[in-house]
Amino acid sequence: MALSSRAHAFSVEALVGRSAKRKVPDGTDEEPGSGCRQSRRAPETEKRPKSGGESREAGVQVELQGSELWRRFHEIGTEMIITKAGRRMFPSVRVKVKGLEPLKQYYIAIDVVPVDSKRYRYVYHSSQWMVAGNTDHSCITPRLYIHPDSPCSGETWMRQIISFDRVKLTNNEMDDKGHIILQSMHKYKPRVHVIAQDSRFDLAQIQSLPAEGVQSFSFQETEFTTVTAYQNQQITKLKIDRNPFAKGFRDPGRNRGVLDGLLETYPWRSPLALDFKAFGADSQGKSFSAA
């Protein structure tokens, strides 16, 4: 038997406070207090971790390779040499991409952007970087480096490790060789870009990011300070220990032996012996002493 609204207010169910379900027109049960509140679900914000070796956006995931080594450098304070001719990065940026459309064509690119608008100096007695003043980066537009395998299908990119080990950093603002132009004693971070191919543009020829179709990723542990010579001795040691191209610095004894062997086998001529008597040195000496 159905109760009136007044009688229902004094029923045992209402006084005890037990929740009751009621029928709604579509025949389903609805919990008390539901309705408008349940329909107002806040949109989920996208989470992009600053570190941890992985970043994602709109289903595309980019995982940093060699993240352990990057973290070791980051804990000390990564430094990257820049020269007029251009110097390669170590560690280099290497990534693995997931979530691409297998048949769609993509360009993969990298650029390096300032972390802040500060200029830094290294304080040796405290072994740390300190702010030395402000700077203006507007005079240098971040140059885009397109991976030489671009464009490729999403399936191809996802099968391989994408390496930017050929990227070179320079402080030559007039560079025309495609190197990334940076200023010394500033902090930067690399960004990896996944760019969907667009028939309206020839992306292989551009040097800046297009306005659309771009997904960008960065990793906190890849931040670095630009230098013309290493400031922190710990960075120098770690680079020598882990860089395969610094093998000569790690094993000087072995290389010295190779050098000695080459010197022994080289057909050296005995030095020319000069007899100063031929120049009358003795007679000149006697004349000087007599005087």
Secondary structure as UniProt FT lines:
FT   HELIX           5..9
FT   HELIX           12..16
FT   STRAND          22..23
FT   TURN            25..26
FT   STRAND          29..30
FT   TURN            32..33
FT   HELIX           36..39
FT   STRAND          54..57
FT   TURN            58..59
FT   STRAND          60..64
FT   TURN            65..66
FT   HELIX           67..76
FT   STRAND          79..81
FT   STRAND          87..88
FT   STRAND          94..98
FT   TURN            102..103
FT   STRAND          105..114
FT   STRAND          118..123
FT   TURN            124..127
FT   STRAND          128..134
FT   TURN            138..139
FT   STRAND          145..146
FT   TURN            148..149
FT   STRAND          152..153
FT   HELIX           154..159
FT   STRAND          162..163
FT   TURN            165..166
FT   STRAND          168..170
FT   TURN            173..174
FT   STRAND          180..181
FT   TURN            184..185
FT   STRAND          187..196
FT   TURN            199..200
FT   HELIX           203..205
FT   STRAND          214..218
FT   HELIX           220..222
FT   STRAND          224..227
FT   HELIX           233..242
FT   HELIX           244..246
FT   HELIX           247..250
FT   HELIX           252..265
FT   HELIX           276..279
FT   HELIX           281..290
//
